[in-house]
Amino acid sequence: MSGKQLIVIGGGAAGFFCAVNAARMNPGLKVTILEKTNKLLSKVRISGGGRCNVTHALFDPVEMSRRYPRGQNFVKKTFHQFFTTDTIRWFEQRGVELKAEKDGRMFPITDSSQTIVDCLMREANLYGIEIRMNAEVKAIKGGDRFELVMTGGQQLYADFLCIACGGYPKASMFEWLAVLGHSFSAPVPSLFTFNLPRHPITALMGVSVEKARVKIEGTKLAEEGPVLITHWGLSGPAVLKLSAWGARALQEMDYSFKVHINWLPSESEQQLKETFQSARKDQASKKLFNHHAGALPGRLWQFLLEASGIGEDTRFSGLTAKMENALIRNLVDYVVEVKGKTTFKEEFVTAGGISLSEVDANTMMSRKLPRLYFAGEILDVDGVTGGFNFQHAWTSAWIAAKAMTAG
């Protein structure tokens, strides 16, 4: 395959990983990365608050696949070729050690995304990969070789082509790929937070609850996990996961829906009733404001007391049945109205992309056009927050690199 040319469109995680692995597996291959912006690996840099959430400490492909609202069956196949264990080993072999945090997210031990950026850039330099910035592809023509028409009319030619340009926010942006005969699932936002305009709870910004249950009214969508109150509404892993699983349904609702929050999912209404009844006897003279229910933060507890019509001087002896019922309802079924969404930090992720039925999961090659490959978020695969989108990027890119250097 000496003298053959591979062009990778996209200078992000999937693009770099495909390029460096293909160049390493076949030293005779001439590899070029085209990046339409003036920034390389931008998502890698900002992921995980600048620490880069490389992957997730899950080591069973079936269990891992359950973290993907779209593309579950596809990744179940691809993970058998390159999985979390391979990602960890790949970076370790290049001097980058990863560590797992208690929630399973994995980061470089330096806690800096620059470590991952430097590692990938070193590999690109090591294998003489040409990187072109501000290089946007306007059209692709198939044939014996691919002809790429660039902005400004310049033409490039390639024997192999890997499209790893990330997700697109608008359907119209897929047109240059649709021309090649590929269909796609229209993109909708995923991984976003819920806006509660002018809701009094936003005054508690910064308060987080370790374990709450969040359910979207009128659907089966529900998640349990940490919830963070922000100055615009609700965030945290439980909310982000809901936004991913409900990406299409929530778009159809125009991001206007009711959310039911159970702040104490481990306690039933009956248990709470019994707790308050015994408190009336044993702590009759104590003020409710100074008594937290379960592990609720003090500010949230006091907010819910006020919302239940319970003043700060109310003692357990003065807790009426009406007050108690209102408080229990607010603890186990607090209802808020969501109006709109906010992108989570800068971690823009879309649901949607190239239809998976048109891509061979064993090679990442197009079923429509030989020697055309796909990797990363351009495919109709997306995971919840926690390193899953990066793992799909590494896996799909590695498989594409292996397939195009095999023959």
N, C-alpha and C positions, 0 to 999 in steps of 0.2 A: 504493500500500500504506500510505498515510498513516493513522495511527491504529491500525494493527495491533499486536498485542502478541506478543512472543516471550519465553517463559520458558525459561531454561537451568537445569537441575537439576545442581548441582555447581560448587563454587567452586575447582576445581583448574586445571591447565594447559589441558586441553581446553575446559572450561567458559568460562574467561576468554577464550580465543582465539576461540571461537565468538561470544561476546557482543560483544567489541570489534570484530571484523571485520564482523559483521552490522550493528551500529550505524553503522559507518563507511560501509558499502556502501549503506545505506538510512537516511538521517537521519530519515525519518518513522516508523521502527519504534521502538516503546517496548520497551526490553530490560530484563529483570530477571534477576539471578542469585540462585538459592536455594542456600544452603549449610547443611547440617544441623548442622555443628559450629560452634564459635566461632573457627575458624581458616581463613584463606584461603590458597590456594596452598601448602599444607603440604609436599607432595612436592617442589615447586620449591625451597623453602627448604633442604631437607635433602639433595637430590640432589648426588652427586659430592662428598660431604664438605662440604657447604655452599657449593660453588662453582657448582652447577647445570650438569650435563652436557646442554646444550641440544640438540645433535644430533651427527651423526658426519660426518667429512669423506669421505663416499663420494658420488660424483656420477653413478653409473650405477644407474638404478632396479632393474634385474634383479639386479645384484650386491648392492645394498642389501637387496632382498627376501629374499636368502638368510640374512639375520641374524634372521629371524623364524621360530621353531619352529612357530608357529601363525599362519595368515593370510597366508602367502607370496603366493598368487595374488591375494588381495584388495589387498594393499599395492602389488603390481606395477601394478595398475590405478590406484589412488589417487595414487601418486607422480607420475603423468604430469600431474596437475593442480597439485599443490603439493609441491615436493621440498626437499631440503636447501639447494639454491641459493636457493630462495624464502625459506626460514626465515632464512638468513644475511642476505639483502637486507632482509627485513621488519624485523628487529631493527636493522640498520645504519641504515635510514631513520628510525629512532626514537632514534638516538644511541647504540645499544649495539653495540659491535664485538665480534665473536667471534674466537677464535684456536683453531687446531688443535694438539693435542699429538702426539707422535710415534706414539702408538697410534691416532690418528684421532679421539679424543674432542674435542669442541669446547666451550669455556667462554667466558664473557665475559672480556674482557681484564682486568677488575677482579679476577677470581678470587673474585667474591662473588655468591651467588645473589640477594642483595638487589637487585642491579642489574636482574635479570630481573623480580623481584617489583615493583619501583618502576616499571619500564617498563609492565607490564600494568596496574597500578593507575592510572598516569597516563592511559593510553588509556581506561580505564573512566570516569574522572572527565571526561575531554575530551568523551566522547560521552554523558554524563549517564546512565550505566547505574545502575539501582537495585540495591543489593546487600543481601540480607536474610540475616542470620546466624541460627543456631539455628532454621532453618526447614526442618523435615523433611516431605517429602511422604509421606503414608500411602497414598493411592490416586489413580488417574487415571481419569477417565471420558472416552471419546471422544464425538464428535458434531460439530455445526457449529463449536463451540469446545471446547477441552479444559477440563475442570473438574478442578482439583487440590484434593484434600482434605488439609489440613495437620494436624499435631499440634495438638490443642485444638479441632479441628472447623472452623477457618477455611477458606474457599473462595477459590481464585484462578482466574482464567480466562485462557486464552491461545489465540491463533490458530495459533501455531507453538510446538512444544515440542522442545527438544533435551536428550536425556538424556546427561549427561557426568559421571556420579557416581563414576567409577572402578571398580575391580574389587571383587568381593565374595569373602570367604573361605568363605562357606557358601551352599549351594544354596538354602536357605530364604529368603535375603535377596533372591532374584530374584522372589519370588512376586508382588510388586506389578506387575512387568513381564510375568510369565507371564499374568496376568489380561487383558492387552491382546492376547493371542493369540500372543505371542512365545515361542519355545523357546530354550533356552540349553544350552551345554556346561557340565557341572558344574565348578565352580572347584577347582583344586588349586594348591598353592604352586609358584612358579617363582623362580629366582634365590635360592638358599639355599646355605649352606655345609654341609660334611659333619662330623658329630660323631664323634670317636674317643675314647669315654670311657675314661679311665685308660690310654691308650696312651702308652708311654714317649716317642714322637716329639714329643708336645705340650710336652715340656720345652724343645724348640727354638723355642718361639713367637717370632715376629718374623723367622725365617729365611725368605727367599724364593729360589726358583729361577727364573731368567729363562725357561727353556724346558724343560718336562717334558711327558711324555705320560701322560694319565690315562685309564684304561679301566675300564668297569664290567663285572665278570665275568658271563658268561652273556648278554650283550647285544652289540649292535654300537655301543653308545655309547662314543665316545672323543673326546678333545679334546687339543690340544697348545697350550701357552702358559704364562704365568707361574703358579706355584703358591706360595701363602703358607701356612706352618705357623702355626697359632694356638694359643692355650691350650686350645681345645676341639676342634681337629682341623685340617681342610684348607679353605683358601679361595683367593682369587685368581681371575683371569679364566678359567683353564682349568676350574676346579671350578664356577664360576658358570654358564658356558656349558653344561657337562654337566647341571647341575640344570635348566636351561631346556629343553634338548632332551629330557631324560629325565623331565620333570615328571610325566607320567602313569604311566610305567613304574615310576619310583621310589616313587610313592605306592602302587602295587599291591604293591610289595615291602615296604611299611610302613617305608620308609627304613632297611632292614636289608639290606646287601649288601656284597660284597667289591670293593675297588678295587685295580687293578694300576697301579703307578706306574713309569714308566721315567724315571729322573732324567737320563739322557743319551741322548735319542732320536736324536741325530745320530751316535752311535757304535754300531757293531754289537758283538756279543759277541766276534766274531773280532778286531776292532780292539782291543778291551780286552785280550784274551789276548796279542796281540802287544805292546801297550804294557807289560804287566806282565813279559813275557819279556825285553824289551830293558832294562827297569828292573832286573831281576835282575843283568844283566851290567854296565850302565853306572852304576847307583846302588846296588850291592849293600850298601854300609854305611849307606845312608840309611834313616831310619825312615819307615814308611808314614804315620804320623800327621802328618808335616810335608809330605806330598806330596799335593796336591789332584788329583782326577781331573777333567779338563775344567774347566768353570767352576763346579764345585760349591762352595758356601760351606764354609768350614773346619769349622764345627760339624756340618753334615750329614755331611760326609765322615767325620769322626771317629765320629759316631753309627753310620754304616753299617759302619765297620770293627769296632766293638764288636759290632754285631749279627751280624757274620760270624765272630766268635770270634777277632778279631785284636787283640792287646794293644797298648798305646801304645809299648812298647819293641820291637815287631817290626820287623826290618829287611827290606829286599827279599830279602836272601840267605836269610832264614828263612821266606819266604812259601811255604807248602806248597801242593800242588795242591788239596787239600781247602779250604784257606782262600781260595785264588784263586777257585775255583768258587762258593763261598758269597758272596764279595764281588761277583763279576760278576752273580750272580743278584739280589742286593740292589740293585745299580746299575740293572739293566735291567728287573727285575720284582719290585719291592718290594710286597708284598701287605698291605693293612690292612683291617680290618673296620669298616665304618661302621654306627653305631647312632644314628639320629636326625639331625636337621637343625637349623640355626639360621638365622633370617632375616638376610639380609645387611644390616648396619647397620639403618636403618629403611626401606630401600627395598623395601617390601612390594609384590610383583608377583604377580598370579595368572595362571595359564593357565586359560582358560575364559571364558564370557561369551555375549552374544547371538549366536545362530547367524548366520553371515555370509550364508547363502543367503537370509535374510529381510531383508537390507539392500542397497539399490542402491549399489554402489561409486562410481557417477558422481555421486550426490547425497547419500549418507548417509541417505536417507529410508527409512523402514520400508516394506517391501512389504506389510505387513499393515494399516497405518493411515496414510492421507495426512496430511502436515504434521507427522508425528512423525519426529524425526531422532536419530541416535546419534553420539557422538564419544568417542574415547579408549579407555580400558581396559575399559569396560563391554562392548565388542565382543570377540569371541573372536579377538583378535590380541594377541600378545605377542612382544617381541624379547629378544635377549640383552642383557647389560649393555653400556653404551657410548653411550647417547644415543638408542637406537633406539625405546624406548617413548615418549620425548618427541616424536620426529619423527612417529610415528604419531598422537600427540595433536594436534600442530599441523596435520598434513595433513587428518585427518578433520574437525577443527573448522572449518578454512578452507573445505573443500568444503561442509559443512553450511550455513555462513554464506552462501556464494555462492548455493547452491541455493534457500534460503528467501527471498532478496532478489531473485531473478532475475525473478519474475513479477509 
